[in-house]
């Protein structure tokens, strides 16, 4: 039973990855994140019960990062649906970068 569960969890993650690589799924879609978080959570639980610490670290991190991405995406949609999202992206080229921020000496000191 454990082998089938491991294979199922791995197939969920691989399905998300392969469909994103084939441009079938967007990496920011709900389905992509749900496949990833489900597969990695299954594998995390199996790693915990099997006391496989390296695998637990890998899959636990993967599950946590994916769950956070899913939560942020859901929160952004929730705010946008209620008109509470003021989206004004900061464009890096619109902001001058000071030379001191780059660690360079001021021009008059050279």
C-alpha positions in Angstrom: 0.0 0.0 0.0 2.8 2.4 0.9 4.4 1.9 -2.5 1.2 2.8 -4.4 0.8 5.9 -2.2 4.4 7.0 -2.9 3.9 6.4 -6.6 0.6 8.3 -6.5 2.1 11.3 -4.7 5.1 11.4 -7.1 2.8 11.2 -10.1 0.8 14.2 -8.9 3.9 16.3 -8.6 5.2 15.0 -12.0 1.9 15.6 -13.7 2.0 19.2 -12.5 5.5 19.6 -13.7 5.1 18.0 -17.1 1.9 19.8 -17.9 3.5 23.1 -17.0 6.6 22.3 -19.2 4.2 21.4 -22.1 2.4 24.7 -21.6 -0.8 22.9 -20.9 -1.0 24.3 -17.3 0.1 27.7 -16.2 2.5 27.6 -13.2 0.2 30.1 -11.4 -3.0 28.1 -11.9 -4.9 26.6 -9.1 -4.7 23.1 -10.5 -0.9 23.3 -10.8 -0.6 24.3 -7.1 -3.2 21.8 -5.9 -1.4 18.9 -7.7 1.9 20.0 -6.2 0.6 20.6 -2.7 -1.3 17.3 -2.6 1.5 15.2 -4.0 4.1 16.8 -1.7 1.9 16.5 1.4 1.4 12.8 0.7 5.1 12.2 0.3 5.8 14.4 3.4 3.6 12.2 5.5 5.2 9.0 4.2 8.7 10.4 4.8 7.6 11.3 8.4 6.2 7.8 9.1 9.3 6.2 7.5 11.7 8.5 9.4 13.4 9.5 6.2 14.7 12.9 7.4 16.3 14.1 4.2 13.2 13.3 2.1 11.0 14.8 4.9 13.0 18.1 4.6 12.7 18.1 0.8 9.0 17.3 0.5 8.0 19.3 3.6 9.7 22.3 2.2 8.0 21.7 -1.2 4.6 21.3 0.4 5.0 24.5 2.5 6.2 26.7 -0.4 3.4 25.4 -2.6 0.8 25.8 0.1 2.0 29.4 0.6 1.8 30.1 -3.1 -1.7 28.7 -3.2 -2.7 30.8 -0.2 -1.3 34.0 -1.7 -3.0 33.3 -5.0 -6.4 32.7 -3.2 -5.9 35.8 -1.1 -5.1 38.0 -4.1 -8.3 36.7 -5.9 -10.4 37.2 -2.7 -9.2 40.8 -2.4 -9.6 41.5 -6.1 -13.2 40.1 -6.1 -14.1 42.6 -3.4 -12.4 45.5 -5.1 -9.9 45.8 -2.3 -6.8 45.2 -4.4 -5.0 48.4 -5.5 -2.6 47.0 -8.0 0.1 49.5 -8.8 3.2 47.6 -9.7 6.5 49.2 -9.0 8.6 49.3 -12.1 12.3 49.2 -11.4 13.1 51.3 -14.4 10.9 54.1 -13.1 12.9 54.4 -9.9 16.4 55.8 -10.1 19.0 53.6 -8.3 21.4 55.6 -6.1 25.0 54.8 -6.6 25.3 54.2 -2.8 22.7 51.4 -3.1 25.0 49.7 -5.6 28.0 50.1 -3.3 29.7 52.6 -5.7 31.3 55.8 -4.5 29.6 59.1 -5.5 30.7 60.5 -8.8 32.2 63.7 -7.3 34.4 61.6 -5.0 36.1 59.9 -8.0 
